[in-house]
Amino acid sequence: MAAHIENYLIDFALSNFGTEANKVTLCTSEPTTYTEGNATFAIASATNGAGFTAPLIGAPANGTPNGRKVATAVVSGAAVSGTGTAAWVAFLNTTASRLLAVLAMTSQALTSGNTWGAASVDIRIPNQ
């Protein structure tokens, strides 16, 4: 049986994601908790004014081939605090100590003391 989720409900989730996300980190292993995403596995991070200009997550829009999406902010000149290979991106709410979302990324070797940047990417929730 086919089913779908209404855009209103998807937009509610994506808008809340946009309201809550205030930090992005690059991690060496897949974080499953806030502490892992913010410290244990994190070797690079960006916050408003230190890597991106708020908001970190944009407003919901139509996704392709269906559903809804949000775009992340462009990150530039953000600090690398550890040396290792980043393979995961974690989106965090530091005020409430929440891990919000985790994405796999193309592995990238990073060196402490350098900076990092990333183009905007879309995060999509399908509706069917």
C-alpha positions as CSV (number, residue, x, y, z in Angstrom):
1,M,0.0,0.0,0.0
2,A,1.3,3.4,-1.0
3,A,1.5,6.2,1.6
4,H,2.8,9.7,1.9
5,I,3.7,12.4,4.5
6,E,2.2,15.8,4.0
7,N,4.6,18.7,3.4
8,Y,3.3,20.5,6.5
9,L,4.6,17.8,8.8
10,I,8.0,17.5,6.9
11,D,8.3,21.3,7.0
12,F,7.6,21.3,10.8
13,A,10.5,18.9,11.3
14,L,12.9,20.7,9.0
15,S,12.0,24.1,10.4
16,N,12.7,22.8,13.9
17,F,16.0,21.5,12.7
18,G,16.8,24.9,11.3
19,T,15.8,26.6,14.5
20,E,17.9,24.3,16.7
21,A,21.1,23.7,14.7
22,N,23.8,26.1,15.8
23,K,27.1,24.1,15.4
24,V,28.4,21.7,12.8
25,T,31.4,19.4,13.5
26,L,33.5,17.1,11.4
27,C,34.1,13.7,13.1
28,T,36.4,10.8,12.7
29,S,33.8,8.2,13.6
30,E,30.0,8.2,13.4
31,P,28.7,10.0,16.5
32,T,25.6,8.6,18.2
33,T,25.4,11.0,21.1
34,Y,25.9,14.7,21.6
35,T,29.2,14.2,23.5
36,E,30.6,12.1,20.7
37,G,29.6,14.7,18.0
38,N,30.8,17.6,20.0
39,A,34.0,16.3,21.6
40,T,34.9,12.6,21.4
41,F,35.0,12.2,17.6
42,A,35.1,15.9,16.6
43,I,38.3,17.3,15.0
44,A,36.8,20.4,13.4
45,S,33.8,22.7,14.0
46,A,32.0,25.8,12.8
47,T,29.6,28.1,14.6
48,N,27.9,31.3,13.8
49,G,30.6,33.9,13.2
50,A,33.3,31.3,13.3
51,G,32.8,29.5,10.0
52,F,29.4,30.4,8.8
53,T,26.8,33.2,9.1
54,A,23.5,32.1,10.7
55,P,21.3,30.4,10.0
56,L,23.1,27.1,9.7
57,I,20.0,25.5,8.1
58,G,17.8,27.3,5.6
59,A,14.1,27.3,5.1
60,P,12.3,24.3,3.7
61,A,11.7,24.0,0.0
62,N,10.6,21.4,-2.6
63,G,12.9,18.4,-2.7
64,T,13.8,16.3,-5.8
65,P,12.4,13.9,-6.8
66,N,9.9,14.5,-4.0
67,G,9.5,15.6,-0.4
68,R,11.1,18.7,1.1
69,K,14.7,19.9,1.7
70,V,16.8,22.4,3.5
71,A,20.1,23.8,2.5
72,T,23.1,24.2,4.8
73,A,25.1,27.4,5.1
74,V,28.4,27.6,3.3
75,V,31.3,27.1,5.8
76,S,34.5,29.0,5.3
77,G,37.7,29.4,7.5
78,A,36.4,27.2,10.3
79,A,38.9,25.9,12.8
80,V,40.4,22.4,12.7
81,S,41.2,21.4,16.3
82,G,42.5,17.8,15.8
83,T,44.5,15.8,13.4
84,G,42.8,12.8,11.7
85,T,40.5,11.8,8.9
86,A,37.0,13.3,9.0
87,A,34.3,11.0,7.6
88,W,31.1,12.2,9.3
89,V,29.3,15.6,9.7
90,A,27.3,16.2,12.9
91,F,24.8,19.0,13.3
92,L,24.3,20.0,17.0
93,N,22.3,22.2,19.3
94,T,24.8,23.3,21.9
95,T,22.2,25.1,24.1
96,A,20.3,21.9,24.7
97,S,23.2,19.5,24.2
98,R,21.5,17.6,21.4
99,L,22.8,15.7,18.4
100,L,20.4,16.6,15.7
101,A,21.6,14.9,12.5
102,V,24.6,13.0,11.2
103,L,25.7,12.7,7.5
104,A,28.4,10.6,5.9
105,M,31.0,12.6,4.0
106,T,33.8,12.0,1.6
107,S,36.8,11.2,3.9
108,Q,39.1,14.2,4.3
109,A,42.5,14.3,6.1
110,L,42.6,17.3,8.5
111,T,45.5,18.8,10.5
112,S,45.1,20.7,13.7
113,G,45.7,24.4,13.3
114,N,44.4,24.5,9.8
115,T,41.0,25.7,8.6
116,W,38.2,23.9,6.7
117,G,35.3,24.9,4.5
118,A,32.3,23.3,2.8
119,A,29.8,24.1,0.1
120,S,26.1,24.2,0.9
121,V,24.5,20.8,0.8
122,D,20.8,19.8,0.7
123,I,19.3,17.6,3.4
124,R,16.0,16.0,2.1
125,I,13.1,14.2,3.7
126,P,11.2,12.2,1.1
127,N,7.4,12.2,1.4
128,Q,6.7,8.9,-0.3
